[in-house]
Amino acid sequence: MPTDEQMTFADHVGRFYVRETNAPPVAGRLLGYLGVCQPAAQSVNELADALLASRSAITQAVVLLEGRGLVERSRARGDRVDRVSARLDRLIAGQDYDPTSYIETAALLRRGVALLADDDGSGRREALEEFASLYDFLAERMPRLKEEWLAHRATLHGSSSEEVPGT
């Protein structure tokens, strides 16, 4: 039986995950619950009971999260049901530090700037230019930010970044 604190955490993660990824709320709630529940691996029935959701909704959320590499199913020898667990290590390891999307976004925004060469004073051209500059800045910083994070993470784990799993 989940605690009130676990359910509150699951609900908060659910709202955050919906906002950030446009995923169904049950997927976020499932991910949040799997992050704090005991035992760490649970059956679809156990998850449906805990989250007060249908088995179908839980199964769909598992499929979605499994496709994103955030949960995995396993089955012990002799078991008749899969157990679902969170892959929280993938949340960190899966962070995208690739500057390509920032570079592409800046180029796209500059195409809009070019279309507003004769701006009527609405401020749209300046706003697009500033937004493009932000994306240029992010593209430049992302590789360095990744290096900084890996170095910091290594100090947290007391090892070199090469020895830390998921890097």
C-alpha positions as CSV (number, residue, x, y, z in Angstrom):
1,M,0.0,0.0,0.0
2,P,1.6,3.3,-1.1
3,T,2.0,6.1,1.5
4,D,0.4,9.5,1.1
5,E,3.9,11.0,0.5
6,Q,4.6,8.5,-2.2
7,M,1.4,9.3,-4.0
8,T,1.9,13.0,-3.6
9,F,5.4,12.6,-5.1
10,A,4.0,10.5,-8.0
11,D,1.3,13.1,-8.7
12,H,3.9,15.9,-8.7
13,V,6.1,14.0,-11.1
14,G,3.1,13.2,-13.2
15,R,2.2,16.9,-13.6
16,F,5.9,17.8,-14.3
17,Y,6.2,15.0,-16.9
18,V,3.0,16.1,-18.7
19,R,4.2,19.7,-18.8
20,E,7.7,18.8,-20.0
21,T,7.1,16.0,-22.4
22,N,3.4,16.2,-23.2
23,A,3.0,12.6,-22.1
24,P,-0.3,11.3,-20.6
25,P,-0.5,12.0,-16.8
26,V,-0.6,8.3,-15.9
27,A,2.9,7.9,-17.5
28,G,4.4,10.6,-15.3
29,R,2.6,9.3,-12.2
30,L,3.9,5.8,-13.0
31,L,7.4,7.0,-13.4
32,G,7.2,9.0,-10.2
33,Y,5.7,6.1,-8.2
34,L,8.3,3.6,-9.6
35,G,11.0,5.9,-8.4
36,V,9.9,5.6,-4.7
37,C,7.8,2.5,-4.3
38,Q,8.7,-0.6,-2.3
39,P,9.5,-3.1,-3.8
40,A,11.1,-1.3,-6.7
41,A,9.7,-3.7,-9.3
42,Q,6.0,-4.2,-9.4
43,S,3.4,-6.0,-11.5
44,V,0.9,-4.2,-13.7
45,N,-1.8,-5.2,-11.3
46,E,0.1,-3.8,-8.3
47,L,0.7,-0.6,-10.1
48,A,-2.9,-0.2,-11.2
49,D,-4.1,-0.8,-7.6
50,A,-1.5,1.7,-6.2
51,L,-2.2,4.4,-8.8
52,L,-6.0,3.8,-8.9
53,A,-5.7,3.4,-12.7
54,S,-6.9,0.7,-15.1
55,R,-4.6,-2.1,-16.1
56,S,-4.9,-0.8,-19.7
57,A,-3.8,2.7,-18.7
58,I,-0.8,1.3,-16.8
59,T,0.1,-1.0,-19.7
60,Q,0.0,1.9,-22.2
61,A,2.1,4.0,-19.8
62,V,4.7,1.2,-19.5
63,V,4.9,0.8,-23.3
64,L,5.4,4.6,-23.6
65,L,8.1,4.8,-20.9
66,E,9.7,1.6,-22.1
67,G,10.1,3.1,-25.5
68,R,11.8,6.1,-24.0
69,G,14.1,3.8,-22.0
70,L,12.8,5.0,-18.6
71,V,11.3,1.7,-17.4
72,E,12.0,-1.9,-18.0
73,R,10.1,-5.2,-17.6
74,S,11.6,-8.3,-16.2
75,R,10.3,-11.7,-15.3
76,A,11.9,-14.1,-12.8
77,R,12.1,-17.7,-13.7
78,G,8.8,-19.3,-12.8
79,D,6.9,-16.0,-12.5
80,R,3.8,-15.6,-14.7
81,V,3.8,-11.8,-14.7
82,D,6.3,-9.1,-15.7
83,R,7.7,-6.8,-13.1
84,V,8.1,-3.1,-14.1
85,S,10.8,-1.0,-12.6
86,A,12.2,2.5,-13.3
87,R,15.5,3.1,-15.0
88,L,16.3,6.3,-13.1
89,D,19.9,6.1,-14.3
90,R,18.6,6.8,-17.8
91,L,17.2,10.1,-16.7
92,I,20.7,11.5,-16.2
93,A,22.5,9.5,-18.8
94,G,19.9,10.4,-21.4
95,Q,20.3,14.1,-21.0
96,D,20.9,15.6,-24.4
97,Y,24.0,17.8,-24.5
98,D,24.1,17.8,-28.3
99,P,24.2,21.4,-29.6
100,T,22.7,20.4,-33.0
101,S,19.1,21.2,-32.2
102,Y,20.1,24.6,-30.7
103,I,22.1,25.4,-33.9
104,E,19.2,24.4,-36.1
105,T,16.7,26.4,-34.0
106,A,18.9,29.5,-34.2
107,A,19.1,29.1,-38.0
108,L,15.4,28.7,-38.2
109,L,14.8,31.8,-36.1
110,R,17.2,33.8,-38.3
111,R,15.1,32.9,-41.4
112,G,12.2,34.6,-39.5
113,V,14.4,37.6,-38.8
114,A,15.2,37.8,-42.6
115,L,11.5,37.8,-43.3
116,L,11.1,40.8,-41.0
117,A,13.7,43.0,-42.7
118,D,11.2,45.8,-43.0
119,D,9.7,45.3,-39.5
120,D,6.9,47.7,-38.7
121,G,8.1,48.5,-35.3
122,S,6.3,45.6,-33.6
123,G,9.5,44.4,-32.0
124,R,9.1,40.9,-33.5
125,R,12.4,41.1,-35.4
126,E,14.4,42.1,-32.3
127,A,12.7,39.3,-30.3
128,L,13.5,36.7,-32.9
129,E,17.1,38.0,-33.1
130,E,17.5,37.7,-29.3
131,F,15.9,34.3,-29.3
132,A,18.4,33.2,-32.0
133,S,21.2,34.6,-30.0
134,L,20.1,32.6,-26.9
135,Y,20.1,29.4,-29.0
136,D,23.6,30.3,-30.3
137,F,24.7,30.8,-26.7
138,L,23.2,27.4,-25.6
139,A,24.8,25.6,-28.6
140,E,28.2,27.0,-27.6
141,R,27.8,26.2,-23.9
142,M,26.3,22.6,-24.1
143,P,29.6,20.7,-24.8
144,R,31.3,22.6,-22.0
145,L,28.4,22.2,-19.7
146,K,28.5,18.4,-20.3
147,E,32.2,18.3,-19.4
148,E,31.5,20.4,-16.2
149,W,28.7,18.1,-15.2
150,L,30.7,14.9,-15.7
151,A,33.5,16.4,-13.7
152,H,31.1,17.4,-10.9
153,R,29.4,14.0,-11.1
154,A,32.7,12.3,-10.7
155,T,33.4,14.2,-7.5
156,L,30.0,13.1,-6.2
157,H,30.9,9.5,-6.9
158,G,34.5,9.8,-5.9
159,S,35.8,8.6,-9.2
160,S,36.7,9.8,-12.7
161,S,33.9,10.5,-15.1
162,E,35.0,7.5,-17.2
163,E,34.3,5.2,-14.3
164,V,30.8,6.6,-13.6
165,P,28.1,4.5,-15.2
166,G,25.8,6.2,-17.8
167,T,28.3,8.8,-18.9
